[in-house]
């Protein structure tokens, strides 16, 4: 008797590889962002897409606050068009990152989501500014 884990069958290795490799095109994690910041390898703009008050109460070092509702051509005009954005919000219970990523992608901007958001950042033991 099979379990609900093994039903349906796992994808073949080729499809699994394509799937998991493609996920990394769309997402990064808190540890990788932290490592880049702490080792002077930050080649992206870290965008906190929460509201102003939440940003002021604590945010990731070097993050810029731009709530997803304010992402537009005008708010991005000073940032080169090929700049990678990494977006984060409160955590896995928040869809602000998806809303921000959609806006950025519609503007032709490269974007990745930092999975976990502030919740994941704190879970990793990292501090906020």
C-alpha positions in Angstrom: 0.0 0.0 0.0 1.5 3.4 -1.0 1.3 6.5 1.1 0.0 10.0 0.2 3.6 11.0 -0.2 4.4 8.6 -3.0 1.0 9.1 -4.7 1.3 10.5 -7.3 4.7 9.1 -8.4 7.7 11.4 -8.3 8.7 13.0 -11.6 11.5 11.4 -13.5 15.0 12.8 -12.7 15.2 14.9 -15.9 11.9 16.7 -15.1 12.8 17.1 -11.4 16.1 18.6 -12.4 14.4 21.1 -14.7 11.9 22.0 -12.1 14.3 22.6 -9.2 16.8 24.4 -11.3 14.1 26.7 -12.6 13.0 27.5 -9.0 16.4 29.1 -8.4 15.7 31.5 -11.3 12.8 32.9 -9.3 13.8 32.5 -5.7 16.7 33.0 -3.3 16.8 32.5 0.4 17.7 34.4 3.5 21.1 32.8 4.0 22.2 33.6 0.5 21.1 37.2 0.8 22.8 37.5 4.2 26.0 36.0 2.8 26.1 38.4 -0.1 25.6 41.4 2.1 28.2 40.4 4.7 30.8 39.5 2.1 30.5 42.6 0.0 29.0 40.6 -2.9 25.6 42.3 -3.0 25.0 42.6 -6.8 21.2 43.3 -6.4 18.9 45.8 -4.9 17.2 44.4 -1.8 13.6 45.7 -1.7 11.5 45.6 1.4 7.9 45.8 -0.1 6.1 46.2 3.3 4.5 49.4 4.4 6.5 52.3 5.8 5.7 51.7 9.4 6.7 48.0 9.3 10.0 49.0 7.6 10.7 51.5 10.2 10.1 49.0 13.0 12.8 46.7 11.6 14.3 45.8 8.2 17.2 44.0 6.7 20.5 45.9 6.5 20.8 47.8 3.2 17.2 47.2 2.2 15.3 49.9 0.4 11.7 50.4 1.4 9.3 50.5 -1.6 5.9 49.1 -0.9 4.6 47.0 -3.8 1.8 49.5 -4.4 4.4 52.2 -5.2 6.5 50.2 -7.7 6.3 52.0 -11.1 8.6 53.5 -13.7 8.9 56.8 -11.8 9.9 55.2 -8.5 12.6 53.1 -10.3 13.9 55.8 -12.6 17.3 56.1 -10.8 18.0 52.4 -10.9 19.5 50.9 -14.1 17.1 48.7 -16.0 19.3 45.6 -15.8 19.6 45.7 -12.0 18.4 42.6 -10.2 15.8 43.2 -7.5 15.3 40.8 -4.6 12.0 41.4 -2.9 10.8 40.4 0.6 7.9 41.1 2.8 6.7 39.9 6.2 7.0 36.1 5.6 5.4 33.1 4.0 2.0 34.3 5.0 2.3 37.4 3.0 1.9 37.7 -0.8 3.5 41.2 -1.1 6.5 39.7 -2.7 4.5 38.2 -5.5 2.6 41.5 -6.0 6.0 43.3 -6.1 7.6 40.7 -8.4 4.6 41.0 -10.8 5.0 44.8 -11.0 8.7 44.6 -11.5 8.4 41.9 -14.2 5.7 43.9 -16.0 8.2 46.8 -16.1 10.8 44.5 -17.6 13.0 44.4 -14.5 14.8 41.2 -13.3 13.4 40.0 -10.0 13.7 37.2 -7.4 11.8 36.6 -4.3 13.6 36.1 -1.0 11.7 33.1 0.4 10.8 33.4 4.1 10.8 37.2 4.3 11.4 38.8 7.7 10.1 35.7 9.4 12.7 33.5 7.6 15.4 36.1 8.2 14.8 36.0 12.0 14.4 32.2 12.0 17.9 32.0 10.6 19.2 34.1 13.6 19.9 37.2 11.6 19.2 40.7 13.0 17.3 43.7 11.7 18.3 47.3 11.5 
